[in-house]
Amino acid sequence: MSYVYLFIAIVSEVVATSFLKESHGFTRLGPSLVTIVGYAVAFYCLSLTLRAMPTGVAYAIWSGVGIVLIATVAWLFQGQKLDTPAIVGMALIIAGVIVMNVFSESLAQ
């Protein structure tokens, strides 16, 4: 169940961060509310994840996958450009998350 909470935390954080740009410095009510609620859900679900998963591992997954998803959302919907070094860097982040989940003994409690 901890991976379900972590998935919800990641998606909520990606939505919140995406709407943070759209809030224009919290001057637009709708996007500002989505941002606040999204971050609240993200941190609550992350706290539930930490009941069963080590903090460092959960945070590494959360931040690594979040970086890749945010960059993808920004590329698809906000006109952000991704050059080859950015794509390679994100591939390395994904590889790191996979290596940690498949080979690390720190996940075993």
C-alpha positions as CSV (number, residue, x, y, z in Angstrom):
1,M,0.0,0.0,0.0
2,S,2.9,2.3,0.6
3,Y,3.6,2.5,-3.2
4,V,0.0,3.5,-3.8
5,Y,0.4,6.4,-1.3
6,L,3.7,7.3,-2.9
7,F,2.1,7.3,-6.4
8,I,-0.7,9.6,-5.2
9,A,1.9,11.8,-3.5
10,I,3.9,12.1,-6.7
11,V,0.9,12.8,-8.9
12,S,-0.4,15.4,-6.4
13,E,2.9,17.1,-6.3
14,V,3.2,17.2,-10.1
15,V,-0.3,18.7,-10.4
16,A,0.4,21.2,-7.7
17,T,3.7,22.3,-9.2
18,S,2.2,22.6,-12.6
19,F,-0.6,24.9,-11.3
20,L,2.0,26.9,-9.3
21,K,3.2,28.4,-12.5
22,E,-0.4,29.1,-13.6
23,S,-1.2,30.8,-10.2
24,H,1.1,33.7,-11.3
25,G,2.5,34.2,-7.8
26,F,-0.8,33.2,-6.1
27,T,-2.6,36.1,-7.8
28,R,-5.1,33.7,-9.5
29,L,-7.5,32.0,-7.1
30,G,-8.3,28.8,-9.0
31,P,-4.7,27.7,-9.7
32,S,-3.6,28.8,-6.3
33,L,-6.2,26.6,-4.6
34,V,-5.2,23.6,-6.8
35,T,-1.6,24.3,-5.8
36,I,-2.3,24.4,-2.1
37,V,-4.6,21.4,-2.1
38,G,-2.2,19.4,-4.3
39,Y,0.7,20.0,-2.0
40,A,-1.4,19.2,1.1
41,V,-2.4,15.8,-0.5
42,A,1.1,15.2,-1.6
43,F,2.7,15.7,1.8
44,Y,-0.1,13.8,3.6
45,C,0.3,10.8,1.3
46,L,4.1,11.0,1.6
47,S,3.7,10.8,5.4
48,L,1.6,7.7,5.0
49,T,4.3,6.2,2.7
50,L,6.9,6.8,5.4
51,R,5.1,4.5,7.8
52,A,6.4,1.5,5.8
53,M,9.2,2.9,3.7
54,P,12.5,4.4,4.7
55,T,12.5,8.2,4.4
56,G,15.6,8.5,2.1
57,V,14.2,5.9,-0.3
58,A,10.7,7.3,-0.4
59,Y,12.0,10.8,-0.9
60,A,14.5,9.7,-3.6
61,I,11.7,8.0,-5.5
62,W,9.3,10.9,-5.0
63,S,11.7,13.6,-6.0
64,G,13.2,11.6,-8.9
65,V,10.0,10.6,-10.5
66,G,8.5,14.0,-9.8
67,I,11.4,15.8,-11.6
68,V,10.9,13.7,-14.7
69,L,7.1,14.1,-14.7
70,I,7.2,17.9,-14.1
71,A,9.7,18.3,-16.9
72,T,7.4,16.2,-19.2
73,V,4.3,18.2,-18.2
74,A,6.2,21.4,-18.8
75,W,7.4,20.2,-22.2
76,L,3.9,19.0,-23.2
77,F,1.7,21.8,-21.9
78,Q,3.9,24.8,-21.0
79,G,6.3,25.1,-24.0
80,Q,9.4,24.1,-22.1
81,K,12.2,22.9,-24.3
82,L,14.2,19.8,-23.4
83,D,17.6,19.4,-25.0
84,T,19.7,16.2,-25.2
85,P,21.5,16.8,-21.8
86,A,18.2,17.3,-20.1
87,I,16.8,14.1,-21.5
88,V,20.0,12.2,-20.7
89,G,19.9,13.6,-17.1
90,M,16.3,12.5,-16.7
91,A,17.1,9.0,-18.0
92,L,19.8,8.8,-15.4
93,I,17.4,9.8,-12.7
94,I,15.0,7.1,-13.9
95,A,17.8,4.5,-13.9
96,G,18.8,5.5,-10.4
97,V,15.2,5.0,-9.1
98,I,15.1,1.6,-10.8
99,V,18.5,0.5,-9.5
100,M,17.5,1.6,-6.0
101,N,14.2,-0.3,-6.1
102,V,15.5,-3.5,-7.7
103,F,18.9,-3.8,-6.0
104,S,19.0,-1.8,-2.8
105,E,18.7,-3.7,0.5
106,S,17.7,-0.5,2.2
107,L,14.1,-1.1,1.1
108,A,13.9,-4.2,3.3
109,Q,12.9,-3.3,6.8
